[in-house]
Amino acid sequence: MNTLHYRSYGFILLLLTIGLTACQEDNNFEGVTQLDDHFFLRNDGADMPVAVQGNFEDKAIVVYLHGGPADGTKAISVTEVFNRLEKNFAVAYWDQRATGTAGGTFRTGSLTRKQYVDDLEKLITLVKHRYGDDTKIFLMGISWGGMLGSAYLVKDDNQENISGWIEINGGHDYPMLLKTGPAKLIEIADEQIAQKNSVKDWREIKKFAQDFNPRDLSVRNYARYGLRAIEGENLLYDDDVLQLNTNIEGENKALFNSPLNPVTTIFNNLLARPNYHVTKTVANNSLVNEKLSKIQVPVLLLWGKYDARVSQKVGEDAYQRLGTPEADKKLIVYDKSTHALPYNEPDRFHTDVVQFVEKYSEKRK
């Protein structure tokens, strides 16, 4: 039995900066309209940092479920894209177990989807306790975060705590994303070859996709495919077919006034390799699609037309299976986006997300 001693340097940083980070006394946020709050969630051996930032006037919080599971939320929390969202509502940036600046000591065998769902359940309970039972919570999951959010919503009565679900290129069906991804990669390759963009590279990618075996659900096969898909995305950026906006705001403030530190994020990801362990557990235990019919909360599905990592077929299938009433679910395909959708079309992303959150925040008042 392997035990992972996962001590984050973020705790040291937190102690050093505790005098710089304002804390609300007694967790009384009544009347507070702007949040800049940091705390830790401790569950089953893991200590996970949470930063909640943004407009709290309407008591709406979007809990961001990052991808991977890796990286954490540090890089995301300081981007222009998400800082713009914070002007409309608060965003909770949570570093999941064994990612980012999370710490703790636990078995590597605990890096399972079931455990991550349990962590999320505890986080939602903590957020309700900290900010009030009348807080309107939305989940926003990208890639692996789509798997996590969907798994949370189909379990027991968890939906009662959630006002809406935003899934961005969500990997909630592992076998399906491997089955449909290569066809999308071939489609993109044919398009780019016809346009005479990086022809040699695209021909190699196309050959790889044609030979790829989607029935091999091993981590190694998944990693091989993912790297090729990312290579294709980079070619689209290099040839100016698509744009990528990852501009940073307030980097110095975030570096010295937050436990979500970029330096510790890099070290922790190298130590834990959570993506490897979690992928092993979901490879033959993907979220059963039939369970999506249990989801009845309002849903916004956002997918990139050029996403070959998780093709829009996965989103289209989810839309059909959701139990959410037709009037309260929407699938939007972004014509100029890859897997990094929020950064490919930030203006459109901002508009769609804000309209969704504002609409269903009003319904919960």
C-alpha positions, 0 to 999 in steps of 0.5 A: 500500500503506497502512502503519499506524503504530500506536504505543500510549501503553500502552508509555509507561504500562508504563514508568511502572508497571514498578515497580508490576507484579510480574514472575515471575523467569525465567518460572518459575511452578512452584507459583504458585497466583495469577497477576497477570502482564503481558507483550507478544506481538510478531508481524508488526509488532504489539505486543499486551499480555496480562494473565493474572489469576486462580486458577492452582491447577489450571493452567487458563487461559481465553484471552478473544477479544474482539469487534469486532475493537475495544475490547480487553479493558480494560473487560472485565478489571475487571468483576464478571462476569469477576473472579468467573471469576478466582476459579475459574481464570486468564483471559488478556486479550489485546488483538488486533492494532490494538485496545485498547492494542496497538501496532506498525507494519504494513500495513492489508492485514494486518488479515485473519482469517488474520493474526489466527489467526496471532497467536492461534497465536503467543499459545497457543505463548507461553502454553504456554512461559511457564506450562508445557506442562501448562497447560490452555488454553480459548478463549472467544470472543464475537461476532468472537471466535467467528469467530476461535476457530473459524477457529483450531480448524479449522486444522491441528492447533491443537486439540491445544493446547486443552482446550475451546472456549466460543463466546458469540453467535459471528459465525463465519458472516458471511452467515448472521448477516445472513440470520437476524438481520432475522427475529429483529429482526422477532420481537422487534419484534412481541413488544414492540409487543404488550406496548406497549413503545416502540411507535413505535421498534419499528415503525421497527425492524421496517420497517427489518428487513423492507426489509433486504437480507441479500445485500449483504455490504458493510461499510456494509450490515453497519454499518447493520444492526448499529446498528439491532440495538443500538438494539433492545437499548437499548430492551429495557434502557430498558423494563426487559425485560432487565437489564445488569450492567457493574459495575466492580471494582478500577478504580483498581488496573487503571488505574495498575497495568496497560498495559491502560489505558482512556484509551489504548484509546479513542485507539487504536480511533479511530486504527486502525478495525480492524473496518472493515478486517477486516470487508471481508476476511471479508464474502466469505470467511466461515468455511465451515460445513462446516469446523466438523465438524473441531472435536472438542474439548469445546464450550460454545455460549452464545446470547442469545434476544434477540440480533438481531446474531447470532441463535441460528440461527447457534448451532443450525447450529454445534451440528449441524455440530460434530464434537465427540461429542454428550456433549461439546457443549452449546448453551444459549440464555439467555432474558433475554440479548442480544448482551451475554450475560455482562452480562445473566445474569451468575450463570448465565453464571458457573455454566455456564462454571465447570462446563464448565472444571472438568469438562474440566480434570479430564479433562486431568489 
